[in-house]
Amino acid sequence: MRVTMRINLNSFTSSLAFGSSLLLGAACTPDSAPAETGAASETAGTAETAETAGETGEDQEPPPLEGYADLHLHMFAEDAFGGGWLHGSATGTAELALALCDGGDPGDHARLQDDLAPLFMNCDDATLQDAASQVPLLQAVLTLGGLGISEIVGEVPGSKGDTGLHEDRTGGWPELEGWPRWDTIAHQQSWEGWLHDAYDSGLRIEVVSAVTLDWLCRALPPGNVDRPQCDEMDDVRVQLQKANEFAAANDWVEIALSAADARRIIEEDKLALVLSIEASHIFGEGDWRAQFDEVYDLGVRTLQIVHQLDNRFGGAAPHNSIFHLAQFEESCHLDSDCGITTQALTLGFDVDENCRNVNGLTAEGEALLREMIARDMLIDTAHMSEALTRDVYELAVEHDYYPLYLSHAHFREIMLPAKGREEKTTPSWIVGMVRETGGMVGLRTAHEEVNTYEPSAVTNTCHGSSRSFAQAYDYGRLGLKVSIGLGSDFNGFIQQTRPRFGPDACSASFTEEAQCQARDERLEGFGAVGSDYDDLGLGHVGLLGDLIDDLDQHGVDVEPLRHSANDFVRMWERASGERSGPAEEVDDMELSGITVLPSHFERRAALPTECDEPYCPGALVAGEACRFDAECESGSCAGAGDCDGPEGVCD
């Protein structure tokens, strides 16, 4: 785009590192973006002709398309936030695009400016101090300083981190000392060579989303930012231009401008790129219609009308507390109706007694959606408040159930309670709306610890790995019965699917349980898939096929996923074709079969103890630090003292 978001200073690290899609940032000026690019204009005539000739009626089904779909990728995120956060380029040779990053002082990226107080100049001193006295997160941001917070984020438990002064934590490719790996949030994950690897593994639809957030751009050191005006649409134009240039330079990829265009591209065995936008202040404050025409000419055929913050078009779903700060900077509102930022208070957002954003669709938002529908564009409901989602659904029904989709989503019922309380998670009733309109869901590949879905063939015994993803995928496929693609959100400030092997195996759980699960996986689990994915997790876009292969060897029915490109094209064809009523009835959803996991406290209490400390028997292998013999696979912890003595090393 992320774990417990009820923030104090200790949990602030989760807040920032587990945000949902953002990012972009580097060179180029907005003046370099033409009104119509070569890649878009070259295919426009073909697409128009195909649209006329290629629509299929209900009595003539086209053959199903091969290949899987990823519904959310920030490929050119080096140009987000004015160009000041992400290291590495999406294009170019590996030696240049993925060059060594030293992360030294003063640091060329991935850190915040020392004084963050100026970000809150919209709020008067009394309001700011009142909020800071009640919200530790805000107090920390105002007093700790940006570099200190960047360092905290780089030390998120279970992560090597790659923010702040990270000279000792991140190397260049192919050294793989800290990048790419599952927990990267500040180094390129969508290099073109890796995208081609995904294409080789069957990727045939890739939704490339230009993304940014002006507030985070302003939080970066000015010297690190290429476009210090921090205008979101400037960032968006640069990224869209890069996408068109990339498509024009590569014969295996093409930008799809219509449903028929996408079908033709896939039938020609190429990768269809669908351009999108994810920005909190999309179209800024000016004439949105003129800017809408501009990005349409650049090839955009789907977008989110909201992202992290409320805007002129509608209300956003609150989740990660770092964005509560950004919303507070705009509204200076402190809400006591329900607590999200703390147990009693919510910063920035206007929420009801259930902690739900009260803001839905605005008049401008309705006008924008009607214009999208008139142009057969796909409506992405990701990040919408529940109130906004209801309003958009009513508009879709008015237009004969115009399709809605979610580009990157967590199914609410399968998530642990703390995560499930977030409005951004997707409840079954919203999935029902998606199904009724003929839409689909891009399932987030960043699955942390989840509840157990009993009908799944996969045991939930390696938290944060493909086993966790399988619980959610099977719940969506078997229980909610919705069409599912991937929603990778690479370069989106999120930690990805964790490995089942190596030092980070199963690490979404607490340490002792993760050690037990890694031990069992090593001794009894399914084998490795034979790539970097095994030890580094889902570190970049080129490993998406390995995730699917890993699910396959676990016994998951991945055939629907391997053909999800067909679902995406059919959804788009529904948008551009004749519709008559709901796409399907949704009274067949089965929400049972979920076993909620006991708390960490309860599970830790069930472990054996020695020296009054819980431990996992036989979990540690030779060379690992140990406290006593019973922790080691060999049964011997050489050099360990008594309970108060020094640690040893497993023989």
Secondary structure, DSSP 8 states (H G I E B T S, - for coil): -----S--TTTHHHHHHT--S-----S--GGG--SS-HHHHHHHHHHHHHHHHH---TTS------SEEEEEE-TTGGGSGGG-S-BS-SSS-HHHHT------TT-SSS---S--GGGGTTS-HHHHHHHHHH-HHHHHHHHH-HHHHHHHHTT-TT----SSS-TTT---TTT-SSSSSTT-SSB----HHHHHHHHHTTEEEEEEEEEE-HHHHHHS-GGG-S-TT--HHHHHHHHHHHHHHHHHH-TTEEE--SHHHHHHHHHTT-EEEEEEEEETTTTTTS-HHHHHHHHHHTTB-EE-S-SSS--SS--B---SHHHHHHHHHHH--EE-SS-SSSSS-EESS-B-TTS-B-----HHHHHHHHHHHHTT-EEE-TTB-HHHHHHHHHHHHHTTS--EEEEEE-BGGGB-HHHHTSTTSB-HHHHHHHHHTT--EEEES---SB-EETTSSS---STTSHHHHHHHHHIIIIII---EEEE--BTSS------SSSTTTTTTS-HHHHHHHHHHHHHHS----SSTHHHH-S-SGGGHHHHHHHHHHTT---HHHHTHHHHHHHHHHHHHS---S-SS--TT-----EE----HHHHHHTS-EETTEE--TT-B-TTSEESSGGGBTTS-EET--STTS--EEE-
